[in-house]
Amino acid sequence: MNQLMLNMPQYGPWLITHKGDQSCRLLADRHYSRQTIGAPQFTRPGRNLVLRTADGAAVWVTWDGIRDDGLQAWECTIFRNEAPDKYLSSEMIRAAVVATCTEWEGLPPDGIITYVDSSKVRSSNPGYCFKAAGWRNIGRSRRRGLILLQWKGGS
């Protein structure tokens, strides 16, 4: 069951919420990157900006913590949009970037990144919604070969 919120968008369709948001956890449970389905914690340790839509149909988390990839970047650890007919994913990504840069006041040197597992998405162009939002492919992760996308501003 979705946890209802007042429909007062702060950044486009996004409302700022918290790590324990039930609707976000349920969306995370259906995301391919979810490691422990049903666990109350769906974000990584460290600083997290958790965004959701008022109806609970979409979630975004930006994470800032200790990285092992050498990048000075924040990371989108989850984006799930279960209402693509209502919310265009690329527009939601742009709004989430604005929310993150506004709430966290700035942008680290390597911007915001995300990893996409092309074997887990049903797309001939994995990460397309991020690319349509101005992100660019900058390579792959060393360990698992995930597609690495980056947003550095000005896009």
C-alpha positions in Angstrom: 0.0 0.0 0.0 1.3 3.4 -0.9 1.9 6.0 1.7 0.0 9.1 0.6 1.5 12.6 0.7 0.0 16.0 0.0 0.3 16.9 -3.7 2.7 19.9 -3.2 5.6 19.2 -5.7 8.8 20.9 -4.6 10.8 20.2 -7.8 8.6 19.4 -10.7 6.8 16.2 -9.8 9.2 15.4 -6.9 8.7 15.8 -3.2 11.5 15.4 -0.7 11.0 12.5 1.6 13.1 10.3 3.9 15.0 6.9 3.9 12.1 5.2 5.6 9.4 6.2 3.1 7.2 3.1 2.7 6.2 3.9 -0.9 9.8 4.3 -1.9 10.8 1.1 -0.3 8.0 -0.8 -2.2 9.3 0.8 -5.5 12.9 -0.2 -4.6 11.7 -3.8 -4.0 10.7 -3.9 -7.6 13.9 -2.4 -9.0 16.6 -4.7 -10.5 19.3 -3.3 -8.2 17.5 -4.2 -5.0 19.7 -6.5 -2.9 17.4 -7.4 0.0 13.7 -7.3 -1.0 11.5 -6.3 2.0 14.4 -4.8 4.1 13.3 -1.4 5.6 16.6 0.2 4.5 16.6 0.9 0.7 19.3 3.5 0.6 23.1 3.3 1.2 24.8 4.5 4.3 25.9 8.1 3.9 24.0 11.2 2.8 20.9 10.5 0.7 18.4 12.7 -1.0 15.2 10.7 -1.4 12.6 12.0 -3.8 9.2 10.6 -4.6 6.0 11.6 -6.5 2.9 12.4 -4.4 1.2 9.3 -5.7 4.1 7.1 -4.9 4.6 6.0 -8.6 8.3 7.1 -8.8 11.4 7.2 -6.7 14.8 8.8 -7.0 17.8 8.6 -4.6 21.0 10.6 -4.9 23.8 9.3 -2.7 26.9 10.9 -1.4 29.4 8.7 0.4 32.7 7.0 0.3 33.4 5.9 -3.3 35.7 3.2 -4.5 35.8 4.2 -8.1 38.0 7.2 -7.8 35.2 9.6 -8.9 34.3 12.8 -6.9 30.6 12.4 -7.7 27.2 12.0 -6.3 25.4 8.9 -7.5 21.8 8.2 -8.5 21.4 4.8 -6.8 17.9 4.3 -7.9 15.4 5.8 -10.3 12.1 4.0 -10.9 9.1 5.4 -12.7 6.0 3.2 -12.7 3.9 5.9 -14.3 5.7 6.7 -17.6 2.4 7.8 -19.2 2.0 10.4 -16.5 5.7 11.4 -15.9 8.2 11.4 -18.7 11.3 9.8 -17.3 13.8 12.2 -18.9 12.0 15.2 -17.5 11.9 13.6 -14.0 15.6 13.0 -14.2 16.2 16.7 -15.1 14.0 17.8 -12.1 15.8 15.3 -9.8 19.2 16.8 -10.8 17.9 20.3 -10.1 16.6 19.2 -6.7 19.9 17.6 -5.8 22.0 20.5 -6.9 19.7 22.9 -5.1 19.4 20.9 -1.9 23.1 20.1 -1.7 24.2 23.5 -3.0 26.4 22.8 -6.0 27.9 19.9 -7.8 31.1 17.8 -7.1 33.9 17.9 -9.7 32.7 14.7 -11.5 29.0 15.6 -11.3 26.3 13.0 -10.8 26.7 9.5 -12.1 24.6 6.4 -12.4 25.3 2.8 -13.4 22.9 0.8 -15.7 23.0 -3.0 -15.9 22.2 -3.6 -19.6 21.4 -7.2 -18.9 18.6 -6.3 -16.5 16.7 -3.6 -18.5 14.3 -4.3 -21.4 15.7 -1.7 -23.8 17.8 -1.8 -26.9 19.3 1.5 -25.7 20.0 1.0 -21.9 20.0 4.3 -20.0 18.1 6.0 -22.8 16.0 8.2 -20.4 19.2 9.4 -18.8 20.8 10.1 -22.2 17.6 12.0 -23.2 18.0 14.1 -20.1 21.6 15.2 -21.1 23.7 12.5 -19.4 26.6 11.0 -21.4 28.1 7.5 -21.4 31.6 7.7 -19.9 32.5 4.0 -19.8 31.8 0.9 -17.8 32.4 -0.1 -14.2 35.5 -2.2 -13.6 34.0 -5.0 -11.6 30.7 -5.8 -13.3 30.9 -4.0 -16.6 27.9 -1.8 -15.9 27.3 1.2 -18.2 28.5 4.4 -16.4 26.5 7.6 -17.2 27.4 11.1 -16.1 25.8 14.5 -15.7 28.2 17.4 -15.2 25.9 20.4 -15.7 25.3 22.6 -18.7 23.3 19.8 -20.4 
